Amino acid sequence: MKYFILFGPPGAGKGTQATSMVEKYNLRHISTGALLRKEIAAGSELGLKAKALIDAGSLVPDEIVEGMIESEFMTATDVAGFLLDGFPRNTAQAEDLDAILAKSGNEVTAVVSLMIPDETIRERIRHRAAIEGREDDASEETISNRIATYHGKTEPLINYYKKSGKYNEIDGLGTIEEVHDKIRELMDRF
Ligand code: AMP
């Protein structure tokens, strides 16, 4: 099994690129954000717990997203691997992911990091708000908090994965097709 991590700030284009990546490489797409939004839509207890944190642009507790990831790993069949989108989001999640994978003799295959500058993050999120209607895209305050959360908690993972030689960075600027081609060139190596 291959375990790819699609990494990058909010608005980097992870969701957009994930769709074609999972098709081409027969991967199961696991977006913790999408799974959480599904729980909110279903009105579950977990969804209720997560909603306030998501609306504030903060991270939900590690054990919630890790539980989701583990159950996705267990229920996937007929795939060559997984594409993790939006997970891990902090060092504790990255360490726990390593431990979860080690239990079955696996490890992270590679990190594909889409990088865009902060000013582009806001533009992209504003654009997406008009199309997808995500509540956490609509408020400037929430967006600012998500950017701060990214820099404070998620960005340190770049060094975490550089140390293990798994980090690969791609310029996330350019057209969807241009970025897609660069990702394909990279993924073909694994
Ligand atoms: P996303 O769709 O990846 O932008 O995620 C939307 C929101 O869901 C984030 O701003 C967080 O509040 C929450 N979330 C998604 N993934 C995680 C994660 N791995 N850890 C904690 N919170 C997460």
py3Dmol code that shows the C-alpha trace and the ligand (Angstrom):
import py3Dmol

protein = """\
ATOM      1  CA  MET A   1       0.000   0.000   0.000  1.00  0.00           C
ATOM      2  CA  LYS A   2       1.143   3.487  -0.820  1.00  0.00           C
ATOM      3  CA  TYR A   3       0.426   6.385   1.498  1.00  0.00           C
ATOM      4  CA  PHE A   4       0.693   9.798  -0.117  1.00  0.00           C
ATOM      5  CA  ILE A   5       0.183  13.023   1.787  1.00  0.00           C
ATOM      6  CA  LEU A   6      -1.135  15.992  -0.166  1.00  0.00           C
ATOM      7  CA  PHE A   7       0.163  18.936   1.799  1.00  0.00           C
ATOM      8  CA  GLY A   8      -0.218  22.704   1.576  1.00  0.00           C
ATOM      9  CA  PRO A   9      -1.933  25.784   2.967  1.00  0.00           C
ATOM     10  CA  PRO A  10      -5.698  26.262   2.668  1.00  0.00           C
ATOM     11  CA  GLY A  11      -6.585  27.219  -0.882  1.00  0.00           C
ATOM     12  CA  ALA A  12      -3.471  25.634  -2.417  1.00  0.00           C
ATOM     13  CA  GLY A  13      -5.634  23.465  -4.678  1.00  0.00           C
ATOM     14  CA  LYS A  14      -5.364  20.167  -2.801  1.00  0.00           C
ATOM     15  CA  GLY A  15      -8.992  19.150  -3.308  1.00  0.00           C
ATOM     16  CA  THR A  16      -8.946  20.093  -6.992  1.00  0.00           C
ATOM     17  CA  GLN A  17      -5.768  18.137  -7.711  1.00  0.00           C
ATOM     18  CA  ALA A  18      -6.764  15.172  -5.539  1.00  0.00           C
ATOM     19  CA  THR A  19      -9.646  14.215  -7.827  1.00  0.00           C
ATOM     20  CA  SER A  20      -7.441  13.436 -10.827  1.00  0.00           C
ATOM     21  CA  MET A  21      -4.641  11.950  -8.702  1.00  0.00           C
ATOM     22  CA  VAL A  22      -6.890   9.318  -7.119  1.00  0.00           C
ATOM     23  CA  GLU A  23      -8.213   8.277 -10.528  1.00  0.00           C
ATOM     24  CA  LYS A  24      -4.837   8.023 -12.198  1.00  0.00           C
ATOM     25  CA  TYR A  25      -3.103   6.128  -9.388  1.00  0.00           C
ATOM     26  CA  ASN A  26      -6.083   4.167  -8.024  1.00  0.00           C
ATOM     27  CA  LEU A  27      -5.924   5.751  -4.599  1.00  0.00           C
ATOM     28  CA  ARG A  28      -8.621   6.292  -1.987  1.00  0.00           C
ATOM     29  CA  HIS A  29      -8.994  10.026  -1.335  1.00  0.00           C
ATOM     30  CA  ILE A  30      -9.251  10.781   2.373  1.00  0.00           C
ATOM     31  CA  SER A  31     -10.042  14.422   3.084  1.00  0.00           C
ATOM     32  CA  THR A  32     -10.505  14.926   6.817  1.00  0.00           C
ATOM     33  CA  GLY A  33     -12.151  18.312   6.120  1.00  0.00           C
ATOM     34  CA  ALA A  34     -14.703  16.694   3.778  1.00  0.00           C
ATOM     35  CA  LEU A  35     -15.371  13.884   6.289  1.00  0.00           C
ATOM     36  CA  LEU A  36     -15.950  16.463   9.021  1.00  0.00           C
ATOM     37  CA  ARG A  37     -18.302  18.488   6.788  1.00  0.00           C
ATOM     38  CA  LYS A  38     -20.254  15.275   6.126  1.00  0.00           C
ATOM     39  CA  GLU A  39     -20.647  14.738   9.887  1.00  0.00           C
ATOM     40  CA  ILE A  40     -21.863  18.324  10.284  1.00  0.00           C
ATOM     41  CA  ALA A  41     -24.384  17.892   7.467  1.00  0.00           C
ATOM     42  CA  ALA A  42     -25.644  14.679   9.092  1.00  0.00           C
ATOM     43  CA  GLY A  43     -26.041  16.516  12.414  1.00  0.00           C
ATOM     44  CA  SER A  44     -24.051  13.873  14.314  1.00  0.00           C
ATOM     45  CA  GLU A  45     -22.647  14.449  17.787  1.00  0.00           C
ATOM     46  CA  LEU A  46     -19.146  14.481  16.321  1.00  0.00           C
ATOM     47  CA  GLY A  47     -20.265  17.030  13.722  1.00  0.00           C
ATOM     48  CA  LEU A  48     -21.705  19.297  16.379  1.00  0.00           C
ATOM     49  CA  LYS A  49     -18.465  19.127  18.334  1.00  0.00           C
ATOM     50  CA  ALA A  50     -16.386  19.918  15.236  1.00  0.00           C
ATOM     51  CA  LYS A  51     -18.552  22.726  13.836  1.00  0.00           C
ATOM     52  CA  ALA A  52     -17.632  25.468  16.296  1.00  0.00           C
ATOM     53  CA  LEU A  53     -13.924  24.755  15.869  1.00  0.00           C
ATOM     54  CA  ILE A  54     -14.125  24.653  12.064  1.00  0.00           C
ATOM     55  CA  ASP A  55     -16.147  27.873  11.975  1.00  0.00           C
ATOM     56  CA  ALA A  56     -13.476  29.517  14.130  1.00  0.00           C
ATOM     57  CA  GLY A  57     -10.702  28.309  11.791  1.00  0.00           C
ATOM     58  CA  SER A  58      -9.155  26.141  14.526  1.00  0.00           C
ATOM     59  CA  LEU A  59      -8.189  22.481  14.373  1.00  0.00           C
ATOM     60  CA  VAL A  60     -10.532  19.812  15.733  1.00  0.00           C
ATOM     61  CA  PRO A  61      -9.032  17.406  18.331  1.00  0.00           C
ATOM     62  CA  ASP A  62      -6.442  14.951  17.007  1.00  0.00           C
ATOM     63  CA  GLU A  63      -8.318  11.855  18.253  1.00  0.00           C
ATOM     64  CA  ILE A  64     -11.372  12.757  16.129  1.00  0.00           C
ATOM     65  CA  VAL A  65      -9.498  12.984  12.823  1.00  0.00           C
ATOM     66  CA  GLU A  66      -7.223  10.067  13.651  1.00  0.00           C
ATOM     67  CA  GLY A  67     -10.249   7.865  14.332  1.00  0.00           C
ATOM     68  CA  MET A  68     -11.626   8.844  10.918  1.00  0.00           C
ATOM     69  CA  ILE A  69      -8.334   8.069   9.192  1.00  0.00           C
ATOM     70  CA  GLU A  70      -8.014   4.648  10.819  1.00  0.00           C
ATOM     71  CA  SER A  71     -11.526   3.607   9.872  1.00  0.00           C
ATOM     72  CA  GLU A  72     -10.953   4.750   6.259  1.00  0.00           C
ATOM     73  CA  PHE A  73      -7.750   2.668   6.137  1.00  0.00           C
ATOM     74  CA  MET A  74      -9.614  -0.371   7.441  1.00  0.00           C
ATOM     75  CA  THR A  75     -12.582  -0.196   5.083  1.00  0.00           C
ATOM     76  CA  ALA A  76     -10.768   0.494   1.798  1.00  0.00           C
ATOM     77  CA  THR A  77     -10.498  -2.364  -0.663  1.00  0.00           C
ATOM     78  CA  ASP A  78      -9.231  -2.656  -4.231  1.00  0.00           C
ATOM     79  CA  VAL A  79      -7.000   0.396  -4.063  1.00  0.00           C
ATOM     80  CA  ALA A  80      -3.262   0.785  -4.575  1.00  0.00           C
ATOM     81  CA  GLY A  81      -3.055   3.189  -1.673  1.00  0.00           C
ATOM     82  CA  PHE A  82      -4.333   6.377  -0.093  1.00  0.00           C
ATOM     83  CA  LEU A  83      -4.149  10.082  -0.705  1.00  0.00           C
ATOM     84  CA  LEU A  84      -4.367  11.969   2.569  1.00  0.00           C
ATOM     85  CA  ASP A  85      -5.662  15.497   2.034  1.00  0.00           C
ATOM     86  CA  GLY A  86      -5.657  17.851   5.032  1.00  0.00           C
ATOM     87  CA  PHE A  87      -4.093  15.277   7.352  1.00  0.00           C
ATOM     88  CA  PRO A  88      -1.743  15.376   9.212  1.00  0.00           C
ATOM     89  CA  ARG A  89      -2.185  18.988  10.335  1.00  0.00           C
ATOM     90  CA  ASN A  90       0.270  19.112  13.260  1.00  0.00           C
ATOM     91  CA  THR A  91       3.298  17.221  14.563  1.00  0.00           C
ATOM     92  CA  ALA A  92       1.286  15.013  16.943  1.00  0.00           C
ATOM     93  CA  GLN A  93      -0.900  13.813  14.035  1.00  0.00           C
ATOM     94  CA  ALA A  94       2.190  13.114  11.912  1.00  0.00           C
ATOM     95  CA  GLU A  95       3.757  11.060  14.706  1.00  0.00           C
ATOM     96  CA  ASP A  96       0.507   9.195  15.311  1.00  0.00           C
ATOM     97  CA  LEU A  97       0.176   8.493  11.579  1.00  0.00           C
ATOM     98  CA  ASP A  98       3.677   6.980  11.562  1.00  0.00           C
ATOM     99  CA  ALA A  99       2.693   4.794  14.529  1.00  0.00           C
ATOM    100  CA  ILE A 100      -0.615   3.716  12.916  1.00  0.00           C
ATOM    101  CA  LEU A 101       1.160   2.746   9.676  1.00  0.00           C
ATOM    102  CA  ALA A 102       4.026   1.000  11.488  1.00  0.00           C
ATOM    103  CA  LYS A 103       1.499  -1.390  13.097  1.00  0.00           C
ATOM    104  CA  SER A 104       0.925  -2.917   9.652  1.00  0.00           C
ATOM    105  CA  GLY A 105       4.555  -2.586   8.520  1.00  0.00           C
ATOM    106  CA  ASN A 106       3.805   0.455   6.349  1.00  0.00           C
ATOM    107  CA  GLU A 107       5.100   3.996   6.162  1.00  0.00           C
ATOM    108  CA  VAL A 108       4.377   7.298   4.444  1.00  0.00           C
ATOM    109  CA  THR A 109       5.425   6.922   0.788  1.00  0.00           C
ATOM    110  CA  ALA A 110       5.842  10.603  -0.070  1.00  0.00           C
ATOM    111  CA  VAL A 111       4.587  14.077   0.743  1.00  0.00           C
ATOM    112  CA  VAL A 112       3.404  16.126  -2.228  1.00  0.00           C
ATOM    113  CA  SER A 113       3.391  19.731  -1.097  1.00  0.00           C
ATOM    114  CA  LEU A 114       1.575  22.441  -3.054  1.00  0.00           C
ATOM    115  CA  MET A 115       2.935  25.847  -2.139  1.00  0.00           C
ATOM    116  CA  ILE A 116       1.327  29.224  -2.717  1.00  0.00           C
ATOM    117  CA  PRO A 117       2.084  32.588  -1.090  1.00  0.00           C
ATOM    118  CA  ASP A 118      -0.189  33.980   1.660  1.00  0.00           C
ATOM    119  CA  GLU A 119      -1.711  36.655  -0.598  1.00  0.00           C
ATOM    120  CA  THR A 120      -2.814  33.951  -3.031  1.00  0.00           C
ATOM    121  CA  ILE A 121      -4.412  31.916  -0.206  1.00  0.00           C
ATOM    122  CA  ARG A 122      -6.961  34.681   0.412  1.00  0.00           C
ATOM    123  CA  GLU A 123      -7.736  35.181  -3.292  1.00  0.00           C
ATOM    124  CA  ARG A 124      -8.259  31.461  -3.839  1.00  0.00           C
ATOM    125  CA  ILE A 125     -10.453  31.043  -0.761  1.00  0.00           C
ATOM    126  CA  ARG A 126     -12.608  34.023  -1.745  1.00  0.00           C
ATOM    127  CA  HIS A 127     -13.020  32.519  -5.208  1.00  0.00           C
ATOM    128  CA  ARG A 128     -13.931  29.103  -3.733  1.00  0.00           C
ATOM    129  CA  ALA A 129     -16.454  30.688  -1.335  1.00  0.00           C
ATOM    130  CA  ALA A 130     -18.450  31.888  -4.323  1.00  0.00           C
ATOM    131  CA  ILE A 131     -18.460  28.408  -5.885  1.00  0.00           C
ATOM    132  CA  GLU A 132     -18.706  25.898  -3.020  1.00  0.00           C
ATOM    133  CA  GLY A 133     -20.445  27.940  -0.320  1.00  0.00           C
ATOM    134  CA  ARG A 134     -18.299  26.606   2.512  1.00  0.00           C
ATOM    135  CA  GLU A 135     -19.085  28.497   5.717  1.00  0.00           C
ATOM    136  CA  ASP A 136     -15.448  28.582   6.799  1.00  0.00           C
ATOM    137  CA  ASP A 137     -14.554  30.308   3.493  1.00  0.00           C
ATOM    138  CA  ALA A 138     -17.045  33.120   4.011  1.00  0.00           C
ATOM    139  CA  SER A 139     -15.604  35.046   6.954  1.00  0.00           C
ATOM    140  CA  GLU A 140     -12.377  37.059   6.716  1.00  0.00           C
ATOM    141  CA  GLU A 141     -11.759  36.400  10.416  1.00  0.00           C
ATOM    142  CA  THR A 142     -12.015  32.623   9.948  1.00  0.00           C
ATOM    143  CA  ILE A 143      -9.710  32.775   6.928  1.00  0.00           C
ATOM    144  CA  SER A 144      -7.125  34.771   8.922  1.00  0.00           C
ATOM    145  CA  ASN A 145      -7.298  32.219  11.714  1.00  0.00           C
ATOM    146  CA  ARG A 146      -6.888  29.322   9.292  1.00  0.00           C
ATOM    147  CA  ILE A 147      -3.803  30.971   7.788  1.00  0.00           C
ATOM    148  CA  ALA A 148      -2.392  31.543  11.293  1.00  0.00           C
ATOM    149  CA  THR A 149      -3.185  27.924  12.251  1.00  0.00           C
ATOM    150  CA  TYR A 150      -1.430  26.746   9.101  1.00  0.00           C
ATOM    151  CA  HIS A 151       1.739  28.726   9.847  1.00  0.00           C
ATOM    152  CA  GLY A 152       1.759  27.926  13.564  1.00  0.00           C
ATOM    153  CA  LYS A 153       0.784  24.259  13.631  1.00  0.00           C
ATOM    154  CA  THR A 154       0.936  22.748  10.156  1.00  0.00           C
ATOM    155  CA  GLU A 155       3.975  24.379   8.548  1.00  0.00           C
ATOM    156  CA  PRO A 156       6.430  22.737  11.013  1.00  0.00           C
ATOM    157  CA  LEU A 157       5.560  19.443   9.281  1.00  0.00           C
ATOM    158  CA  ILE A 158       7.676  20.577   6.328  1.00  0.00           C
ATOM    159  CA  ASN A 159      10.796  20.027   8.442  1.00  0.00           C
ATOM    160  CA  TYR A 160       9.369  16.844   9.926  1.00  0.00           C
ATOM    161  CA  TYR A 161       9.077  15.280   6.469  1.00  0.00           C
ATOM    162  CA  LYS A 162      12.278  16.845   5.135  1.00  0.00           C
ATOM    163  CA  LYS A 163      14.164  15.005   7.877  1.00  0.00           C
ATOM    164  CA  SER A 164      12.832  11.664   6.668  1.00  0.00           C
ATOM    165  CA  GLY A 165      13.499  12.578   3.008  1.00  0.00           C
ATOM    166  CA  LYS A 166       9.805  12.318   2.096  1.00  0.00           C
ATOM    167  CA  TYR A 167       9.114  15.977   1.359  1.00  0.00           C
ATOM    168  CA  ASN A 168       8.558  17.073  -2.264  1.00  0.00           C
ATOM    169  CA  GLU A 169       7.495  20.623  -3.043  1.00  0.00           C
ATOM    170  CA  ILE A 170       5.601  21.791  -6.109  1.00  0.00           C
ATOM    171  CA  ASP A 171       4.821  25.379  -7.077  1.00  0.00           C
ATOM    172  CA  GLY A 172       1.031  25.605  -6.666  1.00  0.00           C
ATOM    173  CA  LEU A 173       0.750  28.735  -8.829  1.00  0.00           C
ATOM    174  CA  GLY A 174      -0.240  28.339 -12.466  1.00  0.00           C
ATOM    175  CA  THR A 175      -3.181  26.709 -14.146  1.00  0.00           C
ATOM    176  CA  ILE A 176      -4.825  23.532 -12.811  1.00  0.00           C
ATOM    177  CA  GLU A 177      -3.335  21.625 -15.784  1.00  0.00           C
ATOM    178  CA  GLU A 178       0.183  22.991 -15.219  1.00  0.00           C
ATOM    179  CA  VAL A 179       0.147  22.005 -11.552  1.00  0.00           C
ATOM    180  CA  HIS A 180      -1.423  18.652 -12.430  1.00  0.00           C
ATOM    181  CA  ASP A 181       1.438  17.889 -14.864  1.00  0.00           C
ATOM    182  CA  LYS A 182       4.066  18.670 -12.235  1.00  0.00           C
ATOM    183  CA  ILE A 183       2.310  16.431  -9.708  1.00  0.00           C
ATOM    184  CA  ARG A 184       2.108  13.597 -12.233  1.00  0.00           C
ATOM    185  CA  GLU A 185       5.801  13.863 -13.018  1.00  0.00           C
ATOM    186  CA  LEU A 186       6.542  13.548  -9.300  1.00  0.00           C
ATOM    187  CA  MET A 187       4.029  10.771  -8.497  1.00  0.00           C
ATOM    188  CA  ASP A 188       5.271   8.634 -11.407  1.00  0.00           C
ATOM    189  CA  ARG A 189       8.494   8.138  -9.445  1.00  0.00           C
ATOM    190  CA  PHE A 190       6.783   6.213  -6.643  1.00  0.00           C
TER     191      PHE A 190
END
"""
ligand_1 = """\
23
AMP
P -10.042 21.488 5.002
O -11.231 21.054 4.210
O -8.895 20.510 4.933
O -9.609 22.896 4.706
O -10.492 21.483 6.538
C -11.513 22.321 7.018
C -11.439 22.405 8.540
O -11.630 21.098 9.115
C -10.101 22.881 9.089
O -9.991 24.293 9.117
C -10.129 22.272 10.492
O -10.979 23.018 11.351
C -10.787 20.922 10.253
N -9.795 19.876 9.939
C -9.609 19.247 8.741
N -8.616 18.363 8.812
C -8.139 18.416 10.090
C -7.089 17.757 10.802
N -6.296 16.856 10.208
N -6.907 18.085 12.112
C -7.696 18.970 12.729
N -8.683 19.658 12.122
C -8.905 19.390 10.814
"""
view = py3Dmol.view(width=600, height=400)
view.addModel(protein, "pdb")
view.setStyle({"model": 0}, {"cartoon": {"style": "trace"}})
view.addModel(ligand_1, "xyz")
view.setStyle({"model": 1}, {"stick": {}})
view.zoomTo()
view.show()
